[in-house]
Amino acid sequence: MPLVKNFPSKIFFFCSQPSPEGGETSIIPSHVIVEKMEEKVPEFVGKVSKLGVTFPAKLPKEDQPGDIISRSWKWLLNTDDQEEAERRYFFGFYSPISSIHSLLVPWAQWVGLGVAIFNPIR
């Protein structure tokens, strides 16, 4: 739920048609994963903590009716102005962000590529 401003305290899972084979979903708190990574690959965790993590965000220009997950950049950044949206994103809407590059693609979607400092639940 990285694009949801107000996330729920509980999440319920439901499967209407189970996979005939495999289909497992691990549910584990991220801080547990990080603790294990710090034990097994401390150099990697240190490097990621220092350099940051790159994550893409491809958001529609407008909200899609009936779709509560894929919200538009206008909704997420609370502005209709692309320059203001880029400014808000760049200056820490998803704090902390160290850099961002963005562009308006031909099919009218705003794409942001940000570099955020790795800071799991702590």
CORWOFEN-V209482 format. One line per field, one symbol per residue. phi: phi as a letter, one per 30 degrees, with the letter a starting at -180 (. if undefined). Layout:
# CORWOFEN-V209482
phi->???
This chain:
# CORWOFEN-V209482
phi->.dccdcdddbbccbbdbdddbiidbdbbddddddedddddbddddddddddjbcbdbccddbdceicccdddddddchaccdddddddddcjecdcbcaabbacdedibcccbcccddbdeb
